[in-house]
């Protein structure tokens, strides 16, 4: 949520308090740099802004500057320790200008006027001043690019008055540009003002002589002759061809830069160890896991989804149901005791009128694990391996089943090898504890994936067969840090903006902020496609086209074209997001008021569908209807208790009791607090 606005065009001030906060010179410099350049070592900035001071003095000055900013705003807008970054709560007008240009919103870009940091002077900070001059030139170049695009678009649409207006803006931005003069000359003529066009030619000739001691370009002379003869023709209106993103950008044809990790996986394979691939988002752990598993034979993918962690056994149950649907004989062949235990988490397996009592002790919980792991073994029989992707979203109960099955069947060699993929920054808690126990027993191996080195980035770009991509290795490595997802997202943006074949652009959003590039793709979607993506982001594991139709009050059949649009833009693949960073970008793009409405509608529809109570409760909470969440929090707590998940049950009872207390229902709150189990 962005609740602060940094204005650095034409001056330097911060909006978000009762009154605008006018920024001191060096504070403005720090915020502008971080907005446009992204995360930066704190003391590199200190050295630039206090170049005449010693290192200790510069560092102390930077600490004091950040402290004063924190006191003035009452919050942390600059985050980090040795490396600092601007909080995502802050939007910046200069960054918006860049985003408008890249997304094709040229008129909006041109509405953001003013020089970067206005008239602030940094002649005592030569390194920063050099950067500031370059950044100002780049922003002016972007404005010129926007003006040219708007002139061409308006003329193609037949809006000559509008084209003339933006051509005048272009000349004001670039008063020494002969091309700007030519554009304005021809538009004056097409508007019927031949004399204005010829007068402009004389101005152009004078400017060239005074500034460059040069004569007009032959193209300018030819245009002037055509104006005199009345031979200038308007440009034919036409539609720009739609840019289609090739599949190679979504899934590059060659796996590069992973020889070391592949060798490690071979060692784990020979030892029949569970493999856990850890990396930051976009580094390529899923691609490596799929390619390695495919090289060994048949494999299956269990994909965790956002929201799974709220519902015990959700990951396990979803995939077992899918496998039962594909192979009905597996379900039909269940022994009575296994069917009975499985009915605890899959109620459709219970017999007519059969009531399954809750798990009462650890012995009964182990019996459940025996049944669940045996079902998993049968469902994966004949496979060489299976992958658990996006492990950071998984519920711990499902992870316990997988770990139990791996340990139980490991020595007999009757269970596929497991390859887990997880974000390294999100790996912890029970998942870490489970995997550490397996590692200590020699049953698991941890592997950390690093970004690609420059030579691998070059190999990746060459493999895509995109005109112009192979020449961008150096710039792409510096900009993306070698992160494969960031590379492909940057390529998508360069292709859609038509700048891939023109070389590296003047500016892109700050390095590492790939979500801004994804956001620009989202802004080009049609309204219904955008709404469909938003429902998918909020519905989490419950998402389906049928549910989206109910929430948006349209027929699911009307989603055919929006779904094609989302797949073409590589936002969705089927009913899933192409990457969890895409999911996060879509979710982050939803206005809070719209998000609340969608959550409430989802809660209503999921109630009717008898979805998991924990999921319904979360939607009511996110929708601002906290009291309506209470019965579902209590139901979720009782589900947790039935599986001996006391910590989770205690959390849900406590949340429900707190809501009841805030609603004035103190006695009811006390009654449920008394049910909170000891951990």
C-alpha positions as CSV (number, residue, x, y, z in Angstrom):
1,X,0.0,0.0,0.0
2,X,1.5,3.4,-1.0
3,X,0.5,6.1,1.4
4,X,3.4,8.5,0.9
5,X,4.2,10.5,-2.2
6,X,7.7,11.7,-3.0
7,X,7.7,14.7,-5.4
8,X,11.2,15.3,-6.9
9,X,10.2,16.9,-10.2
10,X,10.5,20.7,-10.0
11,X,11.5,20.6,-6.3
12,X,11.6,18.1,-3.4
13,X,8.8,17.5,-0.9
14,X,7.1,14.6,0.8
15,X,3.3,14.2,1.0
16,X,1.7,12.0,3.6
17,X,1.5,14.1,6.7
18,X,-1.0,16.8,7.5
19,X,1.2,19.3,5.7
20,X,3.7,18.7,2.9
21,X,7.2,18.2,4.2
22,X,9.8,20.3,2.3
23,X,12.9,18.2,2.1
24,X,16.4,19.4,2.9
25,X,18.9,19.1,0.1
26,X,20.7,15.9,1.1
27,X,17.5,14.2,2.3
28,X,16.0,14.9,-1.1
29,X,19.2,13.5,-2.7
30,X,19.0,10.3,-0.8
31,X,15.3,9.7,-1.5
32,X,15.6,10.6,-5.2
33,X,18.6,8.3,-5.6
34,X,16.9,5.4,-4.0
35,X,13.7,5.9,-5.9
36,X,15.4,5.9,-9.3
37,X,18.4,3.6,-8.7
38,X,17.1,1.1,-6.2
39,X,18.9,-0.5,-3.2
40,X,22.3,1.0,-2.6
41,X,25.1,0.5,0.0
42,X,24.3,3.1,2.6
43,X,27.9,4.4,2.9
44,X,28.3,4.7,-0.8
45,X,25.6,7.4,-0.7
46,X,27.3,8.9,2.4
47,X,30.6,9.2,0.5
48,X,28.9,10.9,-2.5
49,X,27.0,13.4,-0.3
50,X,29.9,14.3,2.1
51,X,32.9,13.9,-0.2
52,X,35.1,16.2,1.8
53,X,34.5,14.5,5.1
54,X,36.3,11.5,6.5
55,X,34.7,8.1,6.3
56,X,33.6,8.1,9.9
57,X,32.1,11.6,9.7
58,X,30.3,10.8,6.4
59,X,28.8,7.6,8.0
60,X,27.7,9.5,11.1
61,X,26.1,12.2,9.0
62,X,24.2,9.6,7.0
63,X,22.9,8.0,10.2
64,X,21.8,11.4,11.6
65,X,20.1,12.2,8.3
66,X,18.1,9.0,8.3
67,X,17.2,9.5,12.0
68,X,15.9,13.0,11.3
69,X,13.8,11.7,8.5
70,X,12.4,9.0,10.7
71,X,11.5,11.5,13.4
72,X,10.0,13.9,10.9
73,X,7.7,11.3,9.3
74,X,7.1,9.0,12.3
75,X,8.0,5.9,10.3
76,X,10.8,4.2,8.4
77,X,10.7,5.2,4.7
78,X,14.3,4.1,4.1
79,X,14.7,0.5,5.0
80,X,17.7,-1.8,5.5
81,X,21.1,-1.8,7.2
82,X,24.3,-1.8,5.2
83,X,22.2,-1.7,2.0
84,X,19.3,0.7,2.0
85,X,16.2,1.0,-0.1
86,X,13.1,3.1,-0.4
87,X,10.0,1.6,1.2
88,X,7.4,0.4,-1.3
89,X,4.9,2.6,0.6
90,X,6.4,5.5,-1.2
91,X,5.4,6.4,-4.8
92,X,7.5,8.9,-6.7
93,X,6.5,11.2,-9.5
94,X,9.8,10.7,-11.4
95,X,9.3,6.9,-11.3
96,X,5.6,7.4,-12.3
97,X,6.8,9.4,-15.3
98,X,9.1,6.5,-16.4
99,X,6.2,3.9,-15.8
100,X,3.8,6.0,-17.9
101,X,6.3,6.1,-20.8
102,X,7.0,2.4,-20.7
103,X,3.3,1.6,-20.5
104,X,2.4,3.9,-23.4
105,X,0.6,6.5,-21.3
106,X,2.4,9.3,-23.0
107,X,0.0,12.2,-22.3
108,X,0.1,11.3,-18.6
109,X,3.9,11.2,-18.6
110,X,4.0,14.7,-20.2
111,X,1.7,16.0,-17.4
112,X,4.5,15.4,-14.9
113,X,6.6,18.5,-15.4
114,X,9.7,19.9,-13.8
115,X,13.4,19.2,-13.6
116,X,14.6,16.5,-11.2
117,X,15.2,18.1,-7.8
118,X,14.3,21.5,-9.3
119,X,16.9,24.1,-8.6
120,X,18.8,22.3,-5.8
121,X,22.5,22.7,-6.2
122,X,25.0,20.0,-5.6
123,X,28.3,21.5,-6.9
124,X,29.9,20.5,-3.6
125,X,29.0,16.8,-4.3
126,X,30.6,16.2,-7.7
127,X,29.8,12.5,-8.0
128,X,26.2,13.1,-7.1
129,X,25.9,16.1,-9.3
130,X,27.2,14.1,-12.3
131,X,24.6,11.5,-11.6
132,X,21.9,14.1,-11.2
133,X,22.8,15.7,-14.6
134,X,22.6,12.3,-16.3
135,X,19.3,11.5,-14.6
136,X,17.8,14.8,-15.7
137,X,18.9,14.2,-19.3
138,X,17.4,10.7,-19.2
139,X,14.1,12.0,-17.9
140,X,14.1,14.7,-20.6
141,X,14.8,12.0,-23.2
142,X,11.9,10.1,-22.0
143,X,9.6,13.1,-22.2
144,X,10.8,13.6,-25.8
145,X,10.1,10.0,-26.6
146,X,6.6,10.4,-25.1
147,X,5.9,13.6,-27.1
148,X,7.0,11.9,-30.3
149,X,4.8,8.9,-29.7
150,X,1.8,11.1,-28.8
151,X,2.3,13.2,-32.0
152,X,2.4,10.1,-34.2
153,X,-0.6,8.5,-32.5
154,X,-2.7,11.7,-32.7
155,X,-1.9,12.2,-36.3
156,X,-2.7,8.6,-37.2
157,X,-6.1,9.0,-35.4
158,X,-6.8,12.2,-37.5
159,X,-6.5,14.5,-34.4
160,X,-4.3,17.1,-36.0
161,X,-5.0,19.7,-33.4
162,X,-3.9,17.3,-30.7
163,X,-0.8,16.3,-32.7
164,X,0.1,19.9,-33.2
165,X,-0.2,20.6,-29.4
166,X,2.2,17.8,-28.6
167,X,4.6,18.7,-31.4
168,X,4.9,22.2,-29.8
169,X,5.6,20.4,-26.5
170,X,8.3,18.4,-28.2
171,X,10.0,21.5,-29.6
172,X,9.8,23.2,-26.1
173,X,11.5,20.1,-24.7
174,X,14.1,19.9,-27.5
175,X,14.6,23.4,-28.9
176,X,17.8,22.3,-30.8
177,X,16.2,19.3,-32.5
178,X,15.8,19.6,-36.2
179,X,13.4,16.6,-36.2
180,X,11.1,18.5,-33.8
181,X,11.0,21.4,-36.2
182,X,10.1,19.1,-39.1
183,X,7.3,17.5,-37.2
184,X,5.8,20.9,-36.3
185,X,6.3,22.3,-39.8
186,X,4.3,19.5,-41.5
187,X,1.5,19.6,-38.9
188,X,1.1,23.4,-39.3
189,X,0.8,22.8,-43.0
190,X,-1.7,19.9,-42.6
191,X,-3.8,22.2,-40.3
192,X,-4.0,24.7,-43.2
193,X,-1.4,27.2,-42.0
194,X,1.2,27.2,-44.7
195,X,2.8,30.4,-43.6
196,X,3.3,29.2,-40.1
197,X,5.1,26.1,-41.5
198,X,7.4,28.3,-43.7
199,X,8.1,30.7,-40.8
200,X,9.1,27.7,-38.6
201,X,11.5,26.6,-41.4
202,X,13.2,30.0,-41.2
203,X,13.4,29.7,-37.4
204,X,15.0,26.3,-37.8
205,X,17.5,27.6,-40.4
206,X,18.5,30.5,-38.0
207,X,18.8,28.2,-35.0
208,X,21.1,25.8,-36.9
209,X,23.4,28.6,-38.1
210,X,23.7,30.2,-34.7
211,X,24.1,27.0,-32.7
212,X,26.0,24.8,-35.1
213,X,27.1,27.0,-38.0
214,X,25.3,24.5,-40.2
215,X,22.7,24.4,-42.9
216,X,19.4,22.5,-42.6
217,X,19.4,18.7,-43.3
218,X,18.3,17.7,-46.8
219,X,15.1,16.2,-45.3
220,X,14.2,19.6,-43.8
221,X,14.9,21.4,-47.1
222,X,12.8,18.8,-49.0
223,X,9.9,19.3,-46.5
224,X,10.1,23.1,-47.0
225,X,9.9,22.7,-50.8
226,X,6.9,20.3,-50.4
227,X,5.2,22.9,-48.2
228,X,5.8,25.6,-50.8
229,X,4.4,23.3,-53.6
230,X,1.4,22.0,-51.5
231,X,2.6,18.4,-51.7
232,X,2.7,17.3,-48.1
233,X,0.5,14.3,-47.4
234,X,-1.0,13.2,-44.0
235,X,0.2,9.9,-42.6
236,X,-2.2,7.1,-43.3
237,X,-4.1,5.9,-40.2
238,X,-3.3,2.4,-39.2
239,X,-3.2,0.1,-36.3
240,X,0.1,-0.9,-34.9
241,X,0.6,-4.7,-35.1
242,X,0.0,-6.5,-31.8
243,X,3.1,-7.6,-30.1
244,X,3.0,-11.3,-29.1
245,X,5.4,-12.5,-26.5
246,X,7.1,-15.7,-27.8
247,X,6.9,-18.8,-25.6
248,X,10.7,-18.9,-25.5
249,X,10.6,-15.9,-23.2
250,X,8.3,-17.7,-20.7
251,X,10.4,-20.9,-20.8
252,X,13.8,-20.4,-22.4
253,X,14.8,-23.5,-24.5
254,X,18.1,-24.1,-22.8
255,X,19.0,-24.5,-19.1
256,X,22.2,-22.5,-18.6
257,X,24.6,-22.0,-15.8
258,X,23.6,-24.9,-13.6
259,X,26.3,-27.5,-14.1
260,X,27.5,-27.3,-10.5
261,X,24.0,-27.7,-9.1
262,X,23.2,-30.5,-11.5
263,X,26.3,-32.4,-10.3
264,X,25.1,-32.0,-6.7
265,X,21.7,-33.3,-7.6
266,X,23.3,-36.4,-9.2
267,X,25.1,-37.1,-5.9
268,X,21.8,-36.8,-4.0
269,X,20.0,-39.0,-6.5
270,X,22.6,-41.8,-6.1
271,X,22.2,-41.6,-2.3
272,X,18.4,-41.4,-2.7
273,X,18.2,-38.2,-0.6
274,X,15.4,-35.7,-0.6
275,X,16.7,-32.6,-2.4
276,X,15.7,-29.1,-1.2
277,X,16.5,-26.4,-3.8
278,X,16.6,-22.9,-2.1
279,X,16.9,-19.6,-3.9
280,X,15.4,-16.2,-4.0
281,X,12.4,-15.6,-6.3
282,X,13.1,-16.0,-10.0
283,X,16.6,-17.6,-9.8
284,X,15.3,-20.8,-11.6
285,X,14.9,-23.5,-9.0
286,X,11.6,-24.8,-10.5
287,X,13.2,-25.0,-14.0
288,X,16.2,-26.9,-12.7
289,X,14.0,-29.3,-10.7
290,X,11.8,-30.0,-13.8
291,X,14.7,-30.6,-16.1
292,X,16.5,-32.8,-13.7
293,X,13.4,-34.9,-12.9
294,X,12.6,-35.3,-16.6
295,X,16.1,-36.6,-17.2
296,X,15.5,-39.4,-14.7
297,X,12.1,-40.6,-16.1
298,X,8.5,-40.1,-15.1
299,X,7.7,-37.5,-12.4
300,X,4.8,-35.6,-10.9
301,X,4.5,-32.1,-9.5
302,X,2.7,-31.2,-6.3
303,X,2.4,-27.3,-6.3
304,X,1.7,-25.5,-3.1
305,X,-0.5,-22.4,-3.5
306,X,-0.9,-19.2,-1.5
307,X,-3.5,-19.9,1.2
308,X,-2.5,-23.6,1.7
309,X,-0.8,-22.8,5.0
310,X,-4.2,-21.9,6.5
311,X,-5.8,-25.3,6.0
312,X,-4.2,-28.6,7.3
313,X,-3.4,-31.2,4.6
314,X,-4.6,-28.8,1.8
315,X,-1.7,-29.5,-0.4
316,X,-1.8,-33.2,0.1
317,X,-5.6,-33.5,-0.3
318,X,-5.8,-31.4,-3.5
319,X,-3.3,-33.6,-5.3
320,X,-4.6,-36.9,-4.0
321,X,-8.1,-35.9,-5.2
322,X,-6.6,-35.1,-8.6
323,X,-4.9,-38.5,-8.7
324,X,-8.0,-40.4,-7.6
325,X,-9.9,-38.6,-10.4
326,X,-7.4,-39.7,-13.0
327,X,-7.1,-43.2,-11.6
328,X,-10.4,-44.3,-9.9
329,X,-9.0,-47.8,-9.1
330,X,-6.7,-46.2,-6.5
331,X,-9.7,-45.0,-4.5
332,X,-11.7,-48.1,-5.1
333,X,-8.9,-50.3,-3.8
334,X,-8.5,-48.7,-0.4
335,X,-8.6,-51.0,2.6
336,X,-11.3,-50.1,5.2
337,X,-8.8,-48.8,7.8
338,X,-7.0,-46.6,5.2
339,X,-10.3,-45.3,3.8
340,X,-11.5,-44.5,7.4
341,X,-8.3,-42.5,8.2
342,X,-8.3,-40.7,4.9
343,X,-12.0,-39.7,5.5
344,X,-10.7,-37.4,8.2
345,X,-9.4,-35.0,5.6
346,X,-11.5,-36.2,2.6
347,X,-15.1,-36.4,4.0
348,X,-16.4,-37.7,0.7
349,X,-14.7,-41.1,1.6
350,X,-16.9,-41.5,4.7
351,X,-19.7,-44.0,4.5
352,X,-23.4,-43.0,4.7
353,X,-24.0,-41.7,8.2
354,X,-20.4,-42.6,9.3
355,X,-18.9,-40.2,11.9
356,X,-15.2,-40.1,12.1
357,X,-14.0,-39.2,15.7
358,X,-11.1,-36.7,16.1
359,X,-7.6,-37.9,16.7
360,X,-7.2,-38.4,20.4
361,X,-3.5,-39.1,21.0
362,X,-0.1,-39.4,19.3
363,X,-0.7,-43.1,18.6
364,X,-3.7,-42.3,16.5
365,X,-1.9,-39.5,14.7
366,X,0.9,-41.9,13.7
367,X,-1.8,-44.3,12.4
368,X,-3.1,-41.4,10.3
369,X,0.4,-40.8,8.9
370,X,0.7,-44.5,8.1
371,X,-2.5,-44.3,6.1
372,X,-1.7,-41.0,4.3
373,X,1.8,-42.0,3.4
374,X,0.7,-45.4,2.1
375,X,-1.9,-43.6,-0.1
376,X,0.8,-41.3,-1.4
377,X,3.1,-44.2,-2.1
378,X,0.4,-46.0,-4.2
379,X,-0.5,-42.8,-6.1
380,X,3.1,-42.2,-7.0
381,X,4.0,-45.8,-7.8
382,X,6.0,-46.2,-11.0
383,X,7.4,-42.6,-10.8
384,X,11.0,-41.9,-10.4
385,X,10.5,-38.6,-8.6
386,X,8.0,-36.0,-7.6
387,X,8.5,-32.2,-7.1
388,X,7.0,-30.1,-4.4
389,X,7.0,-26.6,-5.8
390,X,6.6,-23.3,-3.9
391,X,7.2,-25.1,-0.6
392,X,7.0,-21.7,1.2
393,X,3.2,-21.8,0.7
394,X,2.6,-25.4,1.9
395,X,0.8,-26.3,5.0
396,X,3.0,-28.1,7.6
397,X,0.7,-31.1,7.9
398,X,1.2,-32.0,4.2
399,X,5.0,-31.6,4.6
400,X,4.9,-34.0,7.5
401,X,3.2,-36.6,5.4
402,X,5.8,-36.2,2.6
403,X,8.7,-36.4,5.1
404,X,7.1,-39.4,6.9
405,X,6.7,-41.3,3.6
406,X,10.2,-40.5,2.5
407,X,11.7,-41.8,5.8
408,X,9.3,-44.8,5.9
409,X,9.9,-46.1,2.4
410,X,13.5,-44.8,1.9
411,X,15.4,-48.0,2.7
412,X,13.0,-50.2,0.7
413,X,13.5,-48.0,-2.4
414,X,9.7,-48.1,-3.0
415,X,9.1,-44.4,-3.0
416,X,9.9,-41.7,-5.6
417,X,12.7,-39.3,-4.7
418,X,11.4,-35.9,-3.6
419,X,12.7,-32.6,-5.0
420,X,11.5,-29.6,-3.0
421,X,11.7,-26.0,-4.2
422,X,11.4,-23.1,-1.8
423,X,12.2,-19.4,-1.5
424,X,15.3,-19.2,0.7
425,X,14.0,-16.0,2.4
426,X,10.8,-17.7,3.4
427,X,12.2,-21.1,4.5
428,X,11.9,-21.5,8.3
429,X,9.6,-22.7,11.0
430,X,8.3,-26.3,10.9
431,X,9.4,-26.8,7.3
432,X,13.0,-26.1,8.3
433,X,12.8,-28.3,11.3
434,X,11.4,-31.2,9.3
435,X,14.1,-30.9,6.7
436,X,16.9,-30.5,9.2
437,X,15.8,-33.7,10.9
438,X,16.0,-35.5,7.5
439,X,19.4,-34.0,6.8
440,X,20.7,-35.1,10.2
441,X,19.6,-38.7,9.4
442,X,21.4,-38.5,6.0
443,X,18.0,-38.5,4.1
444,X,18.1,-34.9,2.7
445,X,20.5,-32.5,1.0
446,X,20.2,-28.7,0.9
447,X,21.2,-26.8,-2.3
448,X,21.4,-23.1,-2.7
449,X,21.1,-21.6,-6.1
450,X,22.9,-18.4,-7.0
451,X,22.0,-15.9,-9.9
452,X,23.6,-16.6,-13.2
453,X,27.1,-15.3,-14.0
454,X,27.6,-13.0,-17.0
455,X,28.6,-15.7,-19.4
456,X,25.5,-17.7,-18.6
457,X,23.4,-14.6,-19.0
458,X,24.9,-14.2,-22.5
459,X,24.2,-17.9,-23.3
460,X,20.6,-17.5,-22.1
461,X,20.0,-14.4,-24.3
462,X,21.5,-16.0,-27.4
463,X,19.3,-19.1,-26.9
464,X,16.1,-17.0,-27.2
465,X,16.7,-16.1,-30.8
466,X,15.3,-12.6,-30.3
467,X,16.8,-9.9,-32.5
468,X,19.0,-7.6,-30.5
469,X,18.9,-9.6,-27.3
470,X,22.4,-11.1,-27.6
471,X,24.0,-7.7,-27.6
472,X,22.6,-6.7,-24.2
473,X,24.6,-9.2,-22.0
474,X,26.5,-6.6,-20.0
475,X,23.6,-4.2,-19.4
476,X,21.2,-7.1,-18.6
477,X,23.6,-8.7,-16.1
478,X,24.1,-5.3,-14.3
479,X,20.4,-4.5,-14.3
480,X,19.0,-7.9,-13.3
481,X,21.9,-9.3,-11.2
482,X,21.7,-12.5,-13.2
483,X,18.2,-13.4,-12.0
484,X,16.6,-15.4,-14.8
485,X,13.1,-14.2,-14.1
486,X,14.2,-10.6,-14.0
487,X,15.9,-11.2,-17.3
488,X,12.8,-12.6,-19.0
489,X,10.5,-9.9,-17.5
490,X,12.9,-7.2,-18.7
491,X,12.9,-8.8,-22.2
492,X,9.1,-8.9,-22.2
493,X,9.0,-5.2,-21.3
494,X,11.6,-4.3,-24.0
495,X,9.6,-6.2,-26.6
496,X,6.2,-4.8,-25.7
497,X,7.6,-1.2,-25.6
498,X,9.2,-1.8,-29.0
499,X,12.7,-1.0,-27.8
500,X,14.4,-4.4,-27.8
501,X,16.0,-3.9,-31.2
502,X,17.0,-0.3,-30.5
503,X,19.5,-1.2,-27.8
504,X,19.3,-0.6,-24.0
505,X,16.8,2.1,-23.2
506,X,17.5,5.4,-21.5
507,X,16.0,4.3,-18.2
508,X,14.2,1.4,-16.7
509,X,12.6,1.1,-13.2
510,X,15.2,0.7,-10.5
511,X,17.1,-2.6,-10.6
512,X,15.5,-5.4,-8.7
513,X,12.0,-3.9,-8.9
514,X,10.7,-6.5,-11.4
515,X,7.2,-6.0,-10.1
516,X,7.1,-2.6,-11.8
517,X,7.7,-4.2,-15.1
518,X,5.0,-6.8,-14.4
519,X,2.7,-4.0,-13.3
520,X,3.1,-2.3,-16.6
521,X,1.9,-5.4,-18.4
522,X,-1.1,-5.5,-16.1
523,X,-2.0,-2.0,-16.9
524,X,-2.4,-2.9,-20.6
525,X,-5.0,-5.6,-19.9
526,X,-8.7,-5.2,-20.7
527,X,-11.0,-4.4,-17.7
528,X,-12.5,-8.0,-17.6
529,X,-9.1,-9.6,-17.9
530,X,-7.8,-7.4,-15.1
531,X,-10.7,-8.3,-12.9
532,X,-10.3,-12.0,-13.6
533,X,-6.6,-11.8,-12.6
534,X,-7.6,-9.9,-9.4
535,X,-10.1,-12.5,-8.4
536,X,-7.5,-15.2,-9.0
537,X,-5.0,-13.4,-6.8
538,X,-7.5,-13.1,-3.9
539,X,-9.3,-16.5,-4.2
540,X,-6.0,-18.3,-3.8
541,X,-6.3,-22.1,-3.9
542,X,-10.1,-21.9,-4.3
543,X,-9.9,-20.1,-7.7
544,X,-11.8,-21.4,-10.6
545,X,-13.5,-19.8,-13.6
546,X,-16.9,-20.8,-12.1
547,X,-16.1,-19.0,-8.8
548,X,-14.8,-15.9,-10.7
549,X,-18.0,-15.8,-12.7
550,X,-20.1,-15.8,-9.5
551,X,-18.0,-13.1,-7.8
552,X,-18.0,-10.8,-10.9
553,X,-21.6,-11.7,-11.8
554,X,-20.8,-12.8,-15.3
555,X,-21.0,-16.1,-17.2
556,X,-17.8,-18.1,-17.0
557,X,-18.1,-18.5,-20.8
558,X,-17.4,-14.7,-21.1
559,X,-13.9,-15.4,-19.8
560,X,-12.7,-17.0,-23.0
561,X,-11.1,-13.9,-24.5
562,X,-9.8,-12.4,-21.1
563,X,-8.2,-15.8,-20.4
564,X,-6.5,-15.8,-23.8
565,X,-5.3,-12.3,-23.1
566,X,-3.9,-13.2,-19.7
567,X,-2.1,-16.3,-21.1
568,X,-0.7,-14.2,-24.0
569,X,0.6,-11.7,-21.5
570,X,2.0,-14.6,-19.5
571,X,0.1,-13.6,-16.4
572,X,-1.9,-16.9,-16.1
573,X,-1.3,-20.4,-17.4
574,X,-4.6,-22.2,-17.1
575,X,-6.0,-21.2,-13.7
576,X,-2.6,-20.6,-12.1
577,X,-0.2,-17.6,-12.2
578,X,2.9,-18.1,-14.2
579,X,5.1,-17.2,-11.2
580,X,4.4,-16.2,-7.6
581,X,6.0,-12.8,-8.2
582,X,3.3,-12.3,-10.9
583,X,0.7,-13.3,-8.3
584,X,2.1,-10.8,-5.8
585,X,2.2,-8.0,-8.4
586,X,-1.4,-8.6,-9.3
587,X,-2.5,-8.7,-5.6
588,X,-0.5,-5.6,-4.9
589,X,-2.2,-3.7,-7.8
590,X,-5.7,-4.1,-6.3
591,X,-7.1,-0.9,-4.7
592,X,-8.0,-1.4,-1.1
593,X,-11.7,-0.6,-1.5
594,X,-12.0,-3.0,-4.5
595,X,-10.0,-5.6,-2.6
596,X,-12.4,-5.4,0.3
597,X,-15.4,-5.8,-1.9
598,X,-13.9,-8.8,-3.7
599,X,-13.0,-10.5,-0.4
600,X,-16.6,-10.1,0.9
601,X,-18.0,-11.6,-2.3
602,X,-15.5,-14.4,-2.2
603,X,-16.5,-15.1,1.5
604,X,-20.2,-15.3,0.5
605,X,-19.6,-17.6,-2.4
606,X,-17.2,-19.8,-0.5
607,X,-19.7,-20.1,2.3
608,X,-22.3,-21.5,-0.1
609,X,-19.6,-23.9,-1.5
610,X,-18.8,-25.1,2.1
611,X,-15.1,-24.3,1.6
612,X,-12.6,-24.7,4.4
613,X,-13.6,-22.5,7.4
614,X,-10.1,-21.0,7.7
615,X,-10.3,-19.7,4.2
616,X,-13.8,-18.2,4.6
617,X,-12.7,-16.6,7.9
618,X,-9.7,-15.0,6.2
619,X,-11.9,-13.5,3.4
620,X,-14.2,-11.9,6.0
621,X,-11.3,-10.5,7.9
622,X,-9.7,-9.1,4.7
623,X,-13.1,-7.7,3.7
624,X,-13.4,-5.8,6.9
625,X,-16.3,-7.9,8.3
626,X,-14.4,-9.2,11.3
627,X,-17.5,-10.2,13.3
628,X,-18.7,-12.4,10.5
629,X,-15.3,-14.2,10.6
630,X,-15.8,-15.4,14.2
631,X,-17.8,-18.6,13.5
632,X,-15.4,-19.7,10.9
633,X,-12.4,-19.0,13.1
634,X,-14.0,-21.2,15.7
635,X,-14.8,-23.9,13.2
636,X,-11.2,-23.8,11.9
637,X,-9.9,-24.1,15.5
638,X,-12.0,-27.2,16.0
639,X,-10.7,-28.7,12.7
640,X,-7.1,-28.1,14.0
641,X,-8.0,-29.8,17.3
642,X,-9.3,-32.8,15.5
643,X,-5.9,-33.3,14.0
644,X,-4.0,-32.6,17.3
645,X,-2.7,-29.3,15.9
646,X,-2.9,-27.5,19.2
647,X,-0.8,-24.5,18.4
648,X,-2.9,-23.6,15.3
649,X,-6.1,-24.2,17.3
650,X,-5.0,-21.9,20.0
651,X,-4.2,-19.2,17.5
652,X,-7.7,-19.4,15.9
653,X,-9.5,-19.5,19.3
654,X,-7.5,-16.4,20.4
655,X,-8.3,-14.5,17.2
656,X,-12.0,-15.2,17.6
657,X,-12.0,-14.3,21.3
658,X,-10.3,-10.9,20.5
659,X,-12.9,-10.0,17.9
660,X,-15.7,-10.9,20.3
661,X,-14.1,-8.8,23.1
662,X,-13.8,-5.8,20.7
663,X,-17.5,-6.3,19.9
664,X,-18.5,-6.1,23.5
665,X,-19.3,-9.8,23.8
666,X,-17.0,-10.3,26.8
667,X,-18.7,-13.4,28.2
668,X,-18.7,-15.2,24.9
669,X,-15.1,-14.3,24.4
670,X,-14.2,-15.8,27.8
671,X,-16.0,-19.0,27.0
672,X,-14.0,-19.5,23.9
673,X,-10.7,-18.5,25.6
674,X,-11.3,-21.3,28.0
675,X,-11.2,-23.7,25.1
676,X,-7.7,-22.6,24.1
677,X,-5.6,-25.8,24.3
678,X,-2.2,-25.9,25.8
679,X,0.6,-26.3,23.2
